Amino acid sequence: MKKFFVLLLVLSLAGTASAELSKTGSAGAQFLKIGVGSKYQGMGEASVASVNDVYAMYWNPAGLVEVENMAVGFTNVNWLLDIDLNYVAAAKYFEDVGVFGISAAILSMDDQEITTFTEEDGTGSYYSAASYAVGVTYARQLTDRFAFGATVKYVEERIHNERARGYAFDFGTLLYTGFRSLRLGMSISNMGPEMKFTGTDLDVRYDPTEDEISTGVGNNNLVSSQLKTTPYDLPMVFKVGIAYDFAFGPKSLITVCADLRHPNDNIQQGNLGAQYAYDEKFFLRGGYKLNYDEETLSLGGGLITPISSDTRLFIDYAWQDFGRLEQTHKFSVGFTF
């Protein structure tokens, strides 16, 4: 199993290294690419091999095996242009079975005024837009060194009266190499069929005669039809990553990690991150993204504190630089029971 995984990892790296052309804008449902869990955003989203909590349902489902009993988490992402993403997740470990989890991501924005070619300043009417993803995850430790996880999720996007619906799958593996703390992770996210918008605003009635086209007056009965929309792919991404811990004294631990990503709608990208932990309570984080259009540096911090004999509270914050688009702020809170 170990040799097979290592071979697959090497072949995957070799295959993704050949990508040269950008396919920016070729996939929809872009909200699925907005990372969650401020811990990992503060580490430059280098998370495939380092994720170990409920946010594994987003980054690498196999990492959910690190949940020992029960955990919940919530993230608010203050995204660009007054757009918000809220993510909530919960997971439960069942002995001799594995870990089950459920998650939901909701992207929302303020209502926008409708404009037309003849009323460019607005019609007085408003429309709304939102996107949703609800997923169910299962993860299991198959051997003492190898874990596997999978997620199935329902995806929906809505703009005014039009909707696009679909489903997607995520798969992930996590290998504990046996060499000290070295971990290798691999995942593929958002595998699924194309989606396309349908809705009442696309319904039209027309008379497709020569006379109607030229004069606007037809002689036939109007035909009920619907405007055609172009299907779009989901933003599928293949990721491989590595993580390693360095201990400095009895209370200090530094985790370093790196990811390589191959998205279906862009060129190859890289992520580097590090976390300093003191006494398993206080955390400082930093990261950097390579080959992204605007995203580069990220910083963050966190705190873990007990609130009862069996319950711990997690609080995390991350700041990310978006270049010309300024920056984003992300907050997460969670509990383990």
ZIPEHU-V514734 format. One record per residue. N is the residue number from 1. PSI is psi in whole degrees, 0 to 359 (999 if undefined). BURIAL is b if it has 24 or more other C-alpha atoms within 12 Angstrom, else e. Layout:
n:N psi:PSI burial:BURIAL
n:N psi:PSI burial:BURIAL
This chain:
n:1 psi:316 burial:e
n:2 psi:314 burial:e
n:3 psi:321 burial:e
n:4 psi:317 burial:e
n:5 psi:315 burial:b
n:6 psi:317 burial:e
n:7 psi:316 burial:e
n:8 psi:322 burial:e
n:9 psi:314 burial:b
n:10 psi:316 burial:e
n:11 psi:323 burial:e
n:12 psi:317 burial:b
n:13 psi:318 burial:e
n:14 psi:321 burial:e
n:15 psi:318 burial:e
n:16 psi:338 burial:b
n:17 psi:345 burial:e
n:18 psi:353 burial:e
n:19 psi:129 burial:e
n:20 psi:328 burial:e
n:21 psi:138 burial:e
n:22 psi:141 burial:e
n:23 psi:35 burial:e
n:24 psi:132 burial:e
n:25 psi:4 burial:e
n:26 psi:357 burial:e
n:27 psi:152 burial:b
n:28 psi:200 burial:b
n:29 psi:47 burial:b
n:30 psi:343 burial:b
n:31 psi:338 burial:b
n:32 psi:347 burial:b
n:33 psi:355 burial:b
n:34 psi:115 burial:b
n:35 psi:153 burial:b
n:36 psi:158 burial:b
n:37 psi:98 burial:b
n:38 psi:336 burial:b
n:39 psi:313 burial:b
n:40 psi:331 burial:b
n:41 psi:324 burial:b
n:42 psi:340 burial:b
n:43 psi:26 burial:b
n:44 psi:19 burial:b
n:45 psi:25 burial:b
n:46 psi:88 burial:b
n:47 psi:349 burial:b
n:48 psi:322 burial:b
n:49 psi:351 burial:b
n:50 psi:344 burial:b
n:51 psi:136 burial:b
n:52 psi:29 burial:b
n:53 psi:197 burial:b
n:54 psi:339 burial:b
n:55 psi:357 burial:b
n:56 psi:335 burial:b
n:57 psi:339 burial:b
n:58 psi:314 burial:b
n:59 psi:313 burial:b
n:60 psi:104 burial:b
n:61 psi:333 burial:b
n:62 psi:331 burial:b
n:63 psi:349 burial:b
n:64 psi:344 burial:b
n:65 psi:345 burial:b
n:66 psi:348 burial:b
n:67 psi:119 burial:b
n:68 psi:326 burial:b
n:69 psi:279 burial:b
n:70 psi:143 burial:b
n:71 psi:148 burial:b
n:72 psi:154 burial:b
n:73 psi:151 burial:b
n:74 psi:135 burial:b
n:75 psi:135 burial:b
n:76 psi:125 burial:b
n:77 psi:113 burial:b
n:78 psi:89 burial:b
n:79 psi:189 burial:b
n:80 psi:154 burial:b
n:81 psi:40 burial:e
n:82 psi:30 burial:e
n:83 psi:137 burial:b
n:84 psi:142 burial:b
n:85 psi:124 burial:b
n:86 psi:134 burial:b
n:87 psi:133 burial:b
n:88 psi:142 burial:b
n:89 psi:152 burial:b
n:90 psi:145 burial:b
n:91 psi:151 burial:b
n:92 psi:132 burial:b
n:93 psi:133 burial:b
n:94 psi:122 burial:e
n:95 psi:135 burial:e
n:96 psi:7 burial:e
n:97 psi:308 burial:e
n:98 psi:197 burial:b
n:99 psi:130 burial:b
n:100 psi:144 burial:b
n:101 psi:159 burial:b
n:102 psi:142 burial:b
n:103 psi:158 burial:b
n:104 psi:135 burial:b
n:105 psi:133 burial:b
n:106 psi:119 burial:b
n:107 psi:129 burial:b
n:108 psi:160 burial:b
n:109 psi:164 burial:e
n:110 psi:154 burial:e
n:111 psi:145 burial:e
n:112 psi:144 burial:e
n:113 psi:138 burial:e
n:114 psi:132 burial:e
n:115 psi:156 burial:e
n:116 psi:176 burial:e
n:117 psi:327 burial:e
n:118 psi:341 burial:e
n:119 psi:72 burial:e
n:120 psi:338 burial:e
n:121 psi:0 burial:e
n:122 psi:148 burial:e
n:123 psi:352 burial:e
n:124 psi:349 burial:e
n:125 psi:158 burial:e
n:126 psi:155 burial:e
n:127 psi:159 burial:e
n:128 psi:161 burial:e
n:129 psi:144 burial:b
n:130 psi:161 burial:b
n:131 psi:148 burial:b
n:132 psi:151 burial:b
n:133 psi:126 burial:b
n:134 psi:127 burial:b
n:135 psi:155 burial:b
n:136 psi:132 burial:b
n:137 psi:145 burial:b
n:138 psi:135 burial:b
n:139 psi:146 burial:b
n:140 psi:141 burial:b
n:141 psi:105 burial:b
n:142 psi:323 burial:e
n:143 psi:181 burial:e
n:144 psi:350 burial:e
n:145 psi:351 burial:b
n:146 psi:131 burial:b
n:147 psi:150 burial:b
n:148 psi:146 burial:b
n:149 psi:155 burial:b
n:150 psi:149 burial:b
n:151 psi:139 burial:b
n:152 psi:135 burial:b
n:153 psi:148 burial:b
n:154 psi:133 burial:b
n:155 psi:136 burial:b
n:156 psi:139 burial:b
n:157 psi:141 burial:b
n:158 psi:131 burial:b
n:159 psi:109 burial:b
n:160 psi:243 burial:b
n:161 psi:6 burial:e
n:162 psi:144 burial:b
n:163 psi:148 burial:b
n:164 psi:129 burial:b
n:165 psi:148 burial:b
n:166 psi:188 burial:b
n:167 psi:160 burial:b
n:168 psi:162 burial:b
n:169 psi:144 burial:b
n:170 psi:142 burial:b
n:171 psi:146 burial:b
n:172 psi:155 burial:b
n:173 psi:155 burial:b
n:174 psi:124 burial:b
n:175 psi:120 burial:b
n:176 psi:106 burial:b
n:177 psi:337 burial:b
n:178 psi:349 burial:e
n:179 psi:96 burial:e
n:180 psi:238 burial:e
n:181 psi:13 burial:e
n:182 psi:128 burial:b
n:183 psi:144 burial:b
n:184 psi:133 burial:b
n:185 psi:153 burial:b
n:186 psi:139 burial:b
n:187 psi:157 burial:b
n:188 psi:130 burial:b
n:189 psi:149 burial:b
n:190 psi:42 burial:b
n:191 psi:128 burial:b
n:192 psi:172 burial:b
n:193 psi:169 burial:e
n:194 psi:156 burial:b
n:195 psi:156 burial:b
n:196 psi:155 burial:b
n:197 psi:139 burial:b
n:198 psi:158 burial:b
n:199 psi:172 burial:e
n:200 psi:331 burial:e
n:201 psi:348 burial:e
n:202 psi:353 burial:e
n:203 psi:131 burial:e
n:204 psi:158 burial:e
n:205 psi:131 burial:e
n:206 psi:164 burial:e
n:207 psi:102 burial:e
n:208 psi:54 burial:e
n:209 psi:159 burial:e
n:210 psi:319 burial:e
n:211 psi:319 burial:e
n:212 psi:321 burial:e
n:213 psi:322 burial:e
n:214 psi:327 burial:e
n:215 psi:348 burial:e
n:216 psi:3 burial:e
n:217 psi:120 burial:e
n:218 psi:164 burial:e
n:219 psi:350 burial:e
n:220 psi:164 burial:e
n:221 psi:144 burial:e
n:222 psi:142 burial:e
n:223 psi:132 burial:e
n:224 psi:125 burial:e
n:225 psi:178 burial:e
n:226 psi:134 burial:e
n:227 psi:140 burial:e
n:228 psi:136 burial:e
n:229 psi:154 burial:e
n:230 psi:125 burial:e
n:231 psi:154 burial:e
n:232 psi:151 burial:b
n:233 psi:157 burial:b
n:234 psi:155 burial:b
n:235 psi:75 burial:b
n:236 psi:141 burial:b
n:237 psi:135 burial:b
n:238 psi:133 burial:b
n:239 psi:141 burial:b
n:240 psi:147 burial:b
n:241 psi:168 burial:b
n:242 psi:146 burial:b
n:243 psi:147 burial:b
n:244 psi:142 burial:b
n:245 psi:137 burial:e
n:246 psi:121 burial:e
n:247 psi:133 burial:e
n:248 psi:94 burial:e
n:249 psi:182 burial:e
n:250 psi:342 burial:e
n:251 psi:350 burial:e
n:252 psi:135 burial:e
n:253 psi:130 burial:b
n:254 psi:126 burial:b
n:255 psi:127 burial:b
n:256 psi:144 burial:b
n:257 psi:157 burial:b
n:258 psi:143 burial:b
n:259 psi:151 burial:b
n:260 psi:128 burial:b
n:261 psi:143 burial:b
n:262 psi:93 burial:b
n:263 psi:157 burial:b
n:264 psi:356 burial:b
n:265 psi:23 burial:b
n:266 psi:180 burial:b
n:267 psi:172 burial:b
n:268 psi:146 burial:b
n:269 psi:156 burial:b
n:270 psi:153 burial:b
n:271 psi:133 burial:b
n:272 psi:140 burial:b
n:273 psi:160 burial:b
n:274 psi:151 burial:b
n:275 psi:134 burial:b
n:276 psi:123 burial:b
n:277 psi:133 burial:b
n:278 psi:120 burial:e
n:279 psi:23 burial:e
n:280 psi:25 burial:e
n:281 psi:323 burial:e
n:282 psi:139 burial:b
n:283 psi:139 burial:b
n:284 psi:140 burial:b
n:285 psi:154 burial:b
n:286 psi:155 burial:b
n:287 psi:169 burial:b
n:288 psi:140 burial:b
n:289 psi:138 burial:b
n:290 psi:134 burial:b
n:291 psi:24 burial:e
n:292 psi:156 burial:b
n:293 psi:313 burial:e
n:294 psi:326 burial:e
n:295 psi:136 burial:b
n:296 psi:265 burial:b
n:297 psi:145 burial:b
n:298 psi:148 burial:b
n:299 psi:157 burial:b
n:300 psi:177 burial:b
n:301 psi:167 burial:b
n:302 psi:167 burial:b
n:303 psi:137 burial:b
n:304 psi:126 burial:b
n:305 psi:139 burial:e
n:306 psi:140 burial:e
n:307 psi:353 burial:e
n:308 psi:182 burial:e
n:309 psi:333 burial:e
n:310 psi:359 burial:e
n:311 psi:135 burial:e
n:312 psi:144 burial:e
n:313 psi:133 burial:b
n:314 psi:129 burial:b
n:315 psi:127 burial:b
n:316 psi:149 burial:b
n:317 psi:144 burial:b
n:318 psi:142 burial:b
n:319 psi:133 burial:b
n:320 psi:134 burial:b
n:321 psi:129 burial:b
n:322 psi:27 burial:e
n:323 psi:237 burial:e
n:324 psi:342 burial:e
n:325 psi:13 burial:e
n:326 psi:237 burial:e
n:327 psi:167 burial:b
n:328 psi:154 burial:b
n:329 psi:137 burial:b
n:330 psi:133 burial:b
n:331 psi:141 burial:b
n:332 psi:146 burial:b
n:333 psi:145 burial:b
n:334 psi:168 burial:b
n:335 psi:147 burial:b
n:336 psi:143 burial:b
n:337 psi:999 burial:e
